[in-house]
Amino acid sequence: MTAHIPFDNSYARLPSSFHARVFPTPVSAPRLIALNRELAAKLGLDPDALTTPEGVEVLSGKRIPDGAEPIAMAYAGHQFGKFVPRLGDGRAILLGEVVDLGGVRRDIQLKGSGPTPFSRRGDGRAALGPVLREYIVSEAMAKLGIPTTRALAAVVTGESVVRETERPGAILARVASSHIRIGTFQFFAASGNVDDVRRLVHYAIARHYPEAASVAQPYRAFLDGVIERQASLVARWLLVGFIHGVMNTDNMSVSGETIDYGPCAFMDAYDPATVFSSIDHYGRYAYSNQPSIAHWNLARLAECLMLGHHWE
């Protein structure tokens, strides 16, 4: 039984400034520990094929399936208010895109799949604990009706990673309507690369906000659409007591999905000052600050769009 994935990779067709072509680093003994069979079926994939040894090798990055064009995406970002001009996928590789049964284009990304040109001396790997946390929390958010990236599979690698201690290594196969972040726009705007800002805007409009393409001010319509989705998203977070933990501009998707479940949590008891990140010493990303941080991040997106279009 072959694990066939019908890839159609639009982001990989963008210029080389948008990404680095890099293959996942093979792991020694991948073993499937969780497969989201319902999600696999919605993507048009065969869940049974993904549980075969070949399928598990695909989900771990050990085997590159036909049609995949692995890339690490480039982006920048404000991290706790400080701008970093070059971040990018340091431990994640986008295998490619599929169009699901509902006609929606989806990314399939492997998180923890080895170093990339953006790793900044990191090992590019992930430990089992954070992989399971993102799997469980992202799927809980989906069941709550909150827009989110999804977990397709979790695989242990048969290798260890060293963090505070030695821990089992793992890889998360993550699905998103895209991985375009506010920080992706910042990456090009920071260097004054107007052409690529415009390319990215037009790509994001075509993929996420096609209605904006036909109006008199498409850039403004795109920004309005992102604002509307982010406002709705953060309001839903607040309703369930969710604390993202690290609302950096590189962790905010222009599609309006919750992305990058690092230090995150649901409050056990209401306290607007609750922080859930060991490095958020000043409470920048506290529960009650999430709306104002979203507003701040969206202002950074507006700055990028002004560079690209000057509000024609």
N, C-alpha and C positions, 0 to 999 in steps of 0.2 A: 504494500500500500504506500503510495507516494504522497508526501506532504506538499501538495501543489498550492502555491500562493499566486493569484493573478495580479501581479504588480503592474502599476502604471505610475511612474515616478516623476511627477511634475516639478518638484522642488529641485531634484537632481539635475534638471535641465536648465536651471538658472545658471548665471555665470559663476566661475570658480571662486569669485570673491565671497559668495554666499556660504560656502561650505568647503570642507576638506574631504577628499575621497580616502577612506580608510576602512580596512576590514576589521571585524571583531577578532580579538586574540583567542585562538582555540583553547578550550579548557580540557582537563584530563578525563573527567568521568562525570558528565552531566546526568542528572537524574531529576525527572519531573516530580514536583511535590504538589503543584496545584495547577489545574487547567480550567479556565472559564469556558466551559463547553457552550453555554448559551451565547456568549459573545462571539466565539469562534464561528458558530453557525450564522450569526447575523453578518459576519464579515464575508460569508461565502466560502469559509474554509471547512474542511472535514475534521471534526474533533477527534475521531478515531485515528486518523492519519497523524495527527499531532502527538499522539501518545506512543507512537512507534519509536524505535531507536533513532530512525532518520528524522522524525519529527522533533524529537527532543534535541537532537543536534542542531536543527534549524533554530529552535527557540533559545538555544544557548550561544549561538553564533559559531559553533564548531563547524557547521556546514552552511554554505551560502547557497540558498535556493535559486533556481533559474529565475531571471527577471529582476532580482534584487540589485540595487545599486547603492551599497552602503556609503553613508556620508556622516560626518560630524558637522553640525550646523554652527555657524559663526554668530556670535552676539556679544553685546556689551551689557552694562547694567549698573545701576546705583545699588550698592550693597550697604545697608544701614546708612543711607544718605551719602555715601562716598562713591564717586563715579570711577568705575574700572573700565577702560576702553576696550579691553579684549578678554572676554571670558570664553564663551563657546561650550560645546558639549565635551566636557572633560572626561566623562565616564559613560557616555551614551552614544549609540550609533543608530542612525535611522536606516533600517533595512530598505524601506520603500513604502509605497502607498498602495492601498486597494480602494476600490469603490464598493461600499457595502450593499446589502440587498435593498436598502432604502434609497440608494443613489447618492449617498454621502461619501465623500473622499475621506479616508482615514490613514493616518500614519501608523506604521508598526515600528516601534523603536525598542532596542535592547539596552537596558540600563544596567551598568556594571559589566560591560562587555570588553573592557580593556582600555589601554591608553589611546589617546588621540593627540593631534597637534595642539589641542587646547587644554591638555591635562595639567600643565604647569607643575611638572615633576610628581604628579600623583600617579597611583597605580592603575587608575581607571576601573577599579573593581568595586563591588558592593558586598556588604555583609548580609547574612541571612535575615537578621532582625529588621533592619530598615526595609528590606524587600518585602517581608511579610507585612510590616506596618502599612506600606503604601498599597499593597494588594488589598488588605482588609479595609482600610479607611476609604480608599477610592471607590471600592465597590459598595461600601455603606452609603457614601454620598450619592452614588448613582441610584440606589434603592430609595433614598430620601427625596429623589427628584431634583437634586442639585447638580448643575452642569459640571462635569469632571472628566479628566482623563480616565481611562479604564485599564484594568489589569487583565491581560490575556492569559499569562502563565507566569509561574515562578519555578525556577530551576536551581537546584544546588549544583555547584561546579565540580565538587570532589577535591577542591583546593581550599586553602585557608587564606584569609586576609588578616593583616595586622593593623589594628586600630589601637585602642587602649590595651587590648589583649589580642591574642590570636582567636579568630572567629571563623565559622564556616562561610565560605564564599557563596554568593548566589547571584542570579540574574533575573531581572523583571522584564517580561515582554509587555510593553506598555502601548496602548492605543489612544490616539488623540485625533481630533478633527484637524489639528495641525500643531506644530511646536513653534509657531511664530510668536515671539514675545515682544513686549515694548522694547526690551533691550536689543532685539534684532534691528529695529529702526535706529536705535541709538548707535549701534555699531557703525553704520554708514554715515549718519549725521555728524558724529564726532569728528570724522576726518574730512567733512565737507564733500562727501561723495554724493552729489545731488542725483546723478544718473541712477545709482543703485537705490537710493531712497525712493525715487519714482518707480523703479522696477518693482520694488517690494510693495509699495502701496497698490500698484495695479494688480500684482499677484494676489495680495490679501483681499482686495475688493472682489476679484473674480472668484476666489475660493470661498469667502465668508460673507460678503456683503454685495452680491451681484446687483442688487437694486440700486446701489450707489453709482454704478457705472453710467447710468442714463440720465442723471440729474445735472443741473447747471454747475454745481460745485461738488464734484465727487469726493474730493479730499475731506471737505467739511462733512459730507454725508457719512463717509467712512468713520471719521472721528465721532460723530454723533452716535453711530451704531455701536462702536466700541464702548463709549460712555454708558449707553443704555444697558448693554449686556453686563458690564462690570458693576454698575449700580445694583442691578437685579441680583447678580451673583453674591455680592457682599451682603446685601440685605438677607439673602437666604442663609448665608453663614451665621449671621447674627441671630436669626430665628432659632437655630438649633444649637447655639452656643459653641460654634466652631471657631477655633483660633488657628489661623494658617501658620503663624510663627515667624515666617521670613518673607514678607511681602516686598522683596526687592523687585526692581523693574524687570530683571531677567526671570522672575518667577511669576509674571503676569502675562497670560496668553491673550492675544487680541481676539481670539475666537469666543472668549467669555467662559472658558472652562477653568475649573480649579486645576492647578498644575503644580507639581513638585512638592510632594508630601514629605518634607523633612521633619523638623521639630513641630509637630502639630498635635492638636488635642481638642476634645469636647469638654467644656467646663462641667464639673460635677455639681457646683453650686454657683449661683450668679455672683460675679464680682467683676465689674467693668475694667478693673486694673489688672486682670489676670494676664500673665505673660507665659508663653510656653516656648522659650528658647533660652538655652543656657548662656548664649552670648548676647542676648538682648538686654544689656545691663541697664538701659535707661527707659525701657518700656516703649520703644518706638512702635513695636508691632503688638501692643497689648490689644485685648479684645475690643475695647471701646475706640481704639484709634484706627481700626481697619477702614472705616469709611473715609476718614481724612487722608489716610495713606493712599487709598485708591485714587482719590482726587489728585493728590500730589503726583502720583505715577502717571496719571492720564495727562497732566499738564506737561510732563516730559515728552509724552507721545505727541502732543500738539506742537511742541517746539520742533520736533523732527519733521512733522508735516509742513510746517511753515517754511522750513528750509527747502523742501522738495517742491512746493507749489506756490508759495507766497500768496495763498488765498485768492486765487483768480476767481 
